[in-house]
Amino acid sequence: MSLRLLAAGAVLLRIGLGMAVGTGFRAGLGAAEAAAQSRPSLEVGSLDSIVAAARGCHLVPGVVVAVVLGDSTVLRGYGFARLADSVPADPIRSSYRLASVAKLFVATVASRHVASGDLKLDAPIEDQLDFRLDGRFSAPITLRHLLTHTAGFDERLIGYAAPSREALRPLGEYLGDRMPDRGWAPGTVVSYSNHGMALAAYLVERRAGLPFRTLAARDLFIPAGMTRSYYVAPGDSSLARDQAVGYRCGSGECEPAPVAWSHAYPVGLAFSTAADMARFLRLHLDHGVVAGVRALDSTAVALAQSRHFSHRPDLPGIGLAFFEQQYNGIRMLTHAGGAPGAATVLALVPERRLGVFIATNAGEPTFLKEVMTGILERAAGPVVAPEVRSTGPVAEYAGYYLLARYSHRTVERFPASFAFTVRARAAGDTLLVRLGSEERRFVRVDSLRLVEVTRGDPLRFARDAGGCSPACRVAGPSCPAHSNGSRGTSRRTSSTSTPRRSSGSRCWCLGRGGSARRPVGHGAGVRPGRLGGLADPRQPYPPPAPGSRSWRSWRASWRSRRSASVSSPRRPETSGAVRESRSG
């Protein structure tokens, strides 16, 4: 029986170009706090001290915060939206780039059209498009797959960015030329996809006959009173003057960051203020009502927030773009975003009518973590540490693992080989998993389940037929923190420490929220499984030492694959033909 990890409860937020951020955002009330604190609150002074403490440790030019709790709303700004002329960060006027938090706009607008009957969540999308998708799998892709990152699309980075705002291509034209291949069968695993979410926006666009940026204004911004929110470019000069400048900071200095324009603009090129995002929080906390006015049907709100995919009922899943967390038994919905000069995060705790939004004009995910943690613990109660006891060794779970966000067949697979590994190592009866700068500790509570010792986040395993050698390591809860520009802090592995695998074994694991990971190494005969992963017997991982004979062979193989990828036209007449479905 082979072993695979179904899910891990470590916090996993999605940011930037669809990358994952492993952080420690927490919300909720433990049983004792819930009984004693029926009216939780967050004083302005407390918020100021939380942000001041975090800014003392991180160089962040400006930050805006919105906290919605019950019937109250707190808006605060700190530092500067623009350093050159000392324009202060104003929570009402300063607009910040949302990066991947904009995906929640896509999901909310799509939910409106599903609730009204204009779109169907589970109808095949092929007939609704004016171009063909990769037909590698026979199972059809649906809107639900797109909005839950389970359509199975590979990563695609080449051609994603535009050199300027004027060079942005129409959404349908870009997607028709640059939609990635499919690496996984739809509905089997979360593989975070900017292109998949952008395709959902394009479906809405085609159905309504209007550009998505116009639809977002008509169906969301205007009804919710979000008058200073927009896509791509502001509609008037006053909004342009209040747009925060993004910065790259280091060594005690900050300089303006280059603007990252992306053709798939609905998933990351939105701008908003803290005040407008408070209205968005209110819309989702109060069932579509904002300031006493219905902005969205309650059915659409419930649809967006409901769980639509999970690998097990007892594990966190994903709504329509919202990622689930469980903390002290309370459900939280989250999303984060990052781009050069921007870092954002949004969290909802519907059960407590609690919502938080934070935006900065520097890519500092760790700063966001500290501020969010402080806010949620003050507003909703501290974390309750679980009582866990180790029941056995964890050495069999140790290894290096790769986030299932890469290309199976193009040269874009190459950078993922270096960037997106997570190390899990055994230390006695504890499994240490490095998430960015933090190393989390897990202990085994039964043969298929591990639990994080301070937060209670689970690692859940299952067994498949086929056999798996003891040296076939399976682990890794979630992806290290990173933002658009840095592409992460994952550690590069060495060939001497990479686990070995027996011929024919197929082991993989899924991170928090369903993000697939696969052990990486030299395993002869290891085949890409149904859930994917970097386990190609022709490609050792990590690459051999430069200059060696094996390195020259490895480089030649990559050049051959790149040449084949580049020489293949993207939209041939046969590109939509249904190929034989593969199961692993």
N, C-alpha and C positions, 0 to 999 in steps of 0.2 A: 504494500500500500504506500503510495507516495503522499507527501505532506504538502499542503498549501495553506497559506494564511488568507482567511476570508476577509478580515477587516481588523483595523486597529483603532482604538478610541482616541488616539492622540489628536489634538486639535489640528485640523488641516484647513486652511483658508486658501483661496485661489487668487492669484494676482497676476498683473502684468500681461505677458503674452501667454497667459494660461498656466504659468508656473505655480507651484504650490508653496505655501508658507507654513511651516510648522511652528506654531507659537503656543502661548499659554493663555489665551483669552478665556475668561471664566465668567459665568453668570449664574444666578439662582440663589435660593435660600435653602439651607439645610433644614431638617425637620425641627430642630430646636429653635433656629432663628425664625422660621416661619411662624411659629407659635408666639414668639415674643415680639416680633416686629411686623405688625399688620400694616403699618404705613411706612415703608422704607422711603428714605429721602436722600438727596445729595445736595449739600449746601455749596454755594458758590465758593466759599473759602476753601472747602475741601478739594474742589476741583482745581482751584488755583494752586494749591500745594502739591497736588498730584502732578500737574503739568510742570510746575517749577522744578520738582525733583528730577523728572525725566529730562528736562532741558539742561539741567546741570550736568548730566552724563552724556548728552548727545548734542552735536552741533546741528540744530534745526532752525533755519531762519524764521519761519512762521508756522503757526498751527491754529486751526479753528476746530471747535468742538461743539456738537449738539447732543444734548441728553434729554430724552423724553421719558418721563416717569409719571405714570398715572395721568393726571390732568395738567401737570406742570411741564414746562420746557425751559431748559437752561442753555443759553448760547454764549460762548466765550471765544475770544481771539487773543493770541499771544504772539509777540514778535512782529515780523514785517512780511507783508505780501510782496514787496519790492524793496530790495536793499539800496539800490542806486539813489532813489529819492525818498527813502525812509517812509514809504507808505505802510501804515500799520495793517496787520491782519485783522480784518473786520468780519465778524461772523455773519453779518447781514449783507454786506456789499461785496466782499472779496470772493471771487470765483476761483475754485481750485479744480485741477484736472482730476477726474474720478478714476481713471484707468479702468481696471476690470470690475469695479463696483458698478460701472455702466451696464454690465450684463444683467443686473437686476431690473434695469429699465426695459431691456429686451424681453425678459421673462414676464414683467408686469403688463406690457403692451400686448404681448402674445396671449396672455391669460385673458385679457379683455376680449380679444377676438374669438378665443375658444369658448368663453362663457356666452358670447352672443350668438354662437353657432356659425360664425364665418369660417372658422378653421376647426379641424378635427385633430385631436392629439394623437390618435393611433391610426390615421390614414397614411398609406405610403405617400412619400413626398415626390417621387420621381415624376408623376404626371402633372405636378404643379410647377415644375421648373422648365426653363427654356434652354437647359443644357443637361448633359448626361453626367452621372456620377460613376465612379469606379464600381464595376459590377463584380468585384472579387467574391462577394458572398451573396448567396441567393436570397437571404432574408432581407426584407425591405427596411429602409430607414423611415422613421416616423418623426413628427414634431416632438413627441415626448422624448425620443432618443436625443434629439438635438439640444433640447433644453435641460437635459440631465447629463450631458457629456458622455452618453453611452452609445453614440452612433458608430464609434469604432474608427474614427479618422486618425491617420498618422499626423505627426507634427509636420509643419511646413513653415520655414522661416525665410527662405530665399524668395525675394519679390514681395514680402509682406509689407515692408516699409515704403513710403513714398518720400521723395526728396524735399517736397514742399506741400503746403496746403493746396496750391493750384494744381499740383500733379496728381491729386487723388482721383482714382478712376471711379466711375459709377459702380455701385456695389455689385450688381448682377454681372457686369462685364468682368470685374476682377475675379469673382467667385467662379464664373464659368471657365476662366483660364487657369486658375490656381487652386481649385479645390484639391486637397490631398487625396492620396490613395486611402483605402480602408485597410487597416491592419488587424482589426478585431471584428468579429461578428457583432451586429448591433444587439444591444440589450444584455451584453455579457459582462462588461467592465466599464468603469469610469476611466476614460482617457481624455483628460481636459483638453478642449479644443476651441480655440478662438474662431477657427473657420466654421466649425459646426454651429456655434452660437450665432455667428454672422449669417449663416445660411437660414437659421430660424428667423432672423430679422428680415431677410430677403423674402421669405415666404409670406410674411405679413405685408411687406411692401408690395409684392405682386398681387396679393389678394385685394388690397385697398387701392392700388393704382397710384400711390404717392410715395415719394422717397421716405425712408424710415425716419430721417431727422424731422421731417414735417409731421409724420404720424406721431412721433414721441411728443411733440409739442401739442398736437391736437388731442391726443388720447390720454396724456399723462400730465405734462407740465401745466397746461392751461387749466384743466379741471381741478388740479391739486393746488393751484395758486403758486406754482414754482416759477415765478416770473423772471428769475435771474438764472435759469438753467437752460442749457442749449447744447447742441452737438456741433463739433468742428469749429465754428466761428460764431461770435456774438452777432446779434441782429442789429445793434446800434453802437455808436461810439462810446456811450457811457458804460456799457457792459465791457467793452474792450479795455477801457481805462482801469477797470477794477479787476482784471484778470491777474492772478498771482503769477509771478515769474518763478520757474523751477530752477533749482540750484544743485550743483554737485559740491559737497562739502568734505573737507579733509585737511588735516594739519592746521586746524584753527582758522581756515579760510573757506569762503564759498564763492563759486563762480557760476554764472548762468549755464544751465545744462542745455544741450541741443534738444530741440523739440522733436519727438518721435512721432511722425505722422504715419498712420497706417490705413491702408486701403479698406480694411474691414472695420470701418470707423464705428459701427454701432456698439462694438464690444469694448471700446476703450477711449474714444475721443469725445467724451461728454464732460461738461464743466458745470459746476454748481456751487452754491454757497452753503454754509452750515445752516442758515435759516431755511433755505429751500429743502435741504435734506431732512430737517426736522419735520417738515410737512410730509415728506416721503415716508419717514418713520411712522408718523401719525396715521397716514393712509393705511399702512399695513398693520398697525396695532389696533386701530379702531374700525376695522372691517370696511374700509373704503371711504370713511367719512373724515373730512378735514375741515376744521373750524366750523362745524355744524352743517357743512355742505357735502352731499354725496359726490365724490370724485370718481369712484370706481365701484362696480357692483360687488357685493360681498362674496358672491360666488367666485368671481375672478380672484379675489384676495385669498380665499380659502384654497383655490386651485394652485396658486403659486406657492403657498406655504406648505401644502400637503406633501408627504413623502411620496416620491414616485419611483425611487430605486434604492435598494439596499441588498447586500449579499445575504443578510440574515435579519429576521424581524427584530432580534434583540441587539442589533448593532446600529450605530448612526448611519443615516443614508443621505439622500439629496432630494430637495424639492425641485421646483423649476428655477434653477440657478442658485437657490439658497442651499448652503451646506449645513447639515444638522450637527449639533453637539448635544451631549447629555452631561449635565453637571448637577450633582446632588439630586438626581431624578427629575430635573427640570429641562425641558427642551429649549435649545437656543438655535437660531438661524443666523448664519454669518456669510460674509463675503469680504474679500480684501482686494486691493488693487495696487499696482506699482508700475511706474514708468520712470525714465530719467527725469529727475526733478519733481517727483510726485510719489506719495505713498498715502493710501487711504484704507479705512476699514469701516465696516458697518456691522452691527449686531442687533438682533431682535430677540427679546424674551417675551413672546406673546402672553404667556401665562401671568406675567408680572406687569404687563403693559410698560415694558422697559425697552428703550431703543437708544443706541449710541452710534454716533458718526464722528470720525476724526479724519482730518485731512492735513497734510503738511506739504510744503513746497521743497522738500528734499527727500530722497529715497531712503528713509530710515524705518524699516519694519520693526527693529528692536525697540525704537522709541514708541511706536504704536502699541507694541505689546505691553510695555510698562504703563503707559497711560490707560489703555483699555482695562488692564488688570486692576489698576487702582480704582477706576470708576466703577467697574462692575462689582468689585468686592465691597465698596462703600454703599452702592445703591441696592445691592441684592444680597449681601452677606458673604462671609468668607468661605473659602473652600473647606469642605469637610473631608479630612484624610481618611481613606478606607482602612479597615483592619484586614490586612492580607498576610498570609503565611506561606512561605515557599514549600512546595510539595515534591521538589525534585530538581535535578540539574537542568541547565538550559543550553549546554554546549552545542546540542544538535541544531539550535536555531541561529547560531552565530554565522556571520558572513557579510558579504557586500551585496547590495541590491540596487536595482535601477528603476527609477520612476518610469511607468509605462507612458511616456510622452516623447516619442521619437519617431523616426521614419524607418519603416522596414526595408525600403527598397531604394532610397535616394541618398545622395551625399549628405543630406541633413542628419542622417543617422550618426555621422562621425562626431560632431560636438557633443551629442548626448552621451557618447561613450565616456567622456571625461567629466561632464558637469553634474550628472544627476544620480550619483551613487550615494547610498546611505550605509554607514557601517554599523553593524550590530556585533558586539563582542561579549563573550562570557567572562564574568568575574565571580568565581564561585558559583553560587546559586542565583546570581543576578545577571540579567541580560542588559547590557548598557548600549543604548541606541543614541547616536549623536544626531541632534537636530539643530543645525546651525552652530551656534556657540554653546548650546546646552546639551548635556548628556542625560538622557532620561533612563530611569532604572525600572526594570520589569522583573517580576518573579513568576514562577510557574505555579498555577493553582490547580491545574489538572493537565492531562497529557496533550490537550489541544488548546489550552487557554493560558495566557499570561496576563498579568495585571500590573499597571504602573503603581509604584509603591506609595506615592504621595498624592496622586490625583485620581487614581482608580481607572485610568483609561485602559481598556482591554485590547489584547492581541488575540484574535480568534483564528484557529486553524481547523482544517478539515482534511480528510484523507481520500485520495483517489486510488483506484486500482492501477497497477502498473509497476509498483515497487520503487523504492527510493533508498539509495545507500545512506548509511549514517553520515557520510561526508557531504551529502547534499543539503546545504544549509538553506533554511527558509526563515526569514524574519524581516524586520524593517517596518515600523508603523507609519511614518509620514515623512514628507520631504523637508529638507532644511529650508530655512528662511532665505528668501532672495527676492530681488525686484527685477523689473524689466532690463535695466541696463547691466547689472552685475551678473545675471544669470545664475546666481546662487552661490552657496558656500559649501556645496557638497565636496566630499573629500575624494581625491583620486586614489584608487587602490594600487597595490603593488602585486605583481604576479606571484610573489612568494607567499602572500597571505590570502590569495583568492582560493576559496574552497574548490576541491575537485569533485567532479560528478561522474557517476557511473553511466555507461552507455545506455541510452534509451530512457533514462529517467527524465521526468517532466515535473519540475517543482517550481512553484511561483507563489507569490503572496500578494495580497491586496492591502493598500494602506487605508487610512481613515477616509471615509467617504467613498471607498471603493477604488481608490487609485491603485492600479496594478503595479506590482513590482515583481521582478524575476531575478533570481540569483544570477550573477555574472561570473564567468570564468572560462577555463579552458576545456570544459567538459566535452569529450569526444562523443559525438552522436546525440548530443542534446538537441532536441528539435524545438522550434518556436511553438509554444503551446497555444491553446485557444485564447488564453488571456494575454498572450504576447510576452515580450521581454527580450533582452539582449542575450540570446543563448544560441547563437549560430555557430555550429561546429567549425565552420570555415574561418571564423573571425575570433582569434584569442582576445581576451580582455583581461587586463588592459593591454595596450599595444606593446610589442616586444621592444627591447632597448634599441634606440636609434642607431643605425649603422650596422646592426647585426644582419645575418642572412635572413632570419625570420622576419625582421623588420622590413627589409626590402621587398620580400614576398607579400607581406601585409599591405605595404604602400601600393604596390602594383595592383593588388586586388581592389583596393579602394578606388584607384584611378579608373580601373576597368568598369566598376559599378557606376562611378560618376559619369563616365563617358556614355554608358548605356542609358543612364537616366536623362542626361541633357539632350541626347540625340532622339529621344522618344517624344513625338508630338503630344501635347497635352489633351487635345480634343479630336482624335481621329474618329472616323465614322464608326469604328468598331469599339470605341472606348466604353460604350454603355452596355456591351454584350455581357450577359450573365455568365460568369465563369463558375467552375465547379466550386461548390462550397467546401471549405476546409474546416476540420474540427480539431486540428492540432497536429 
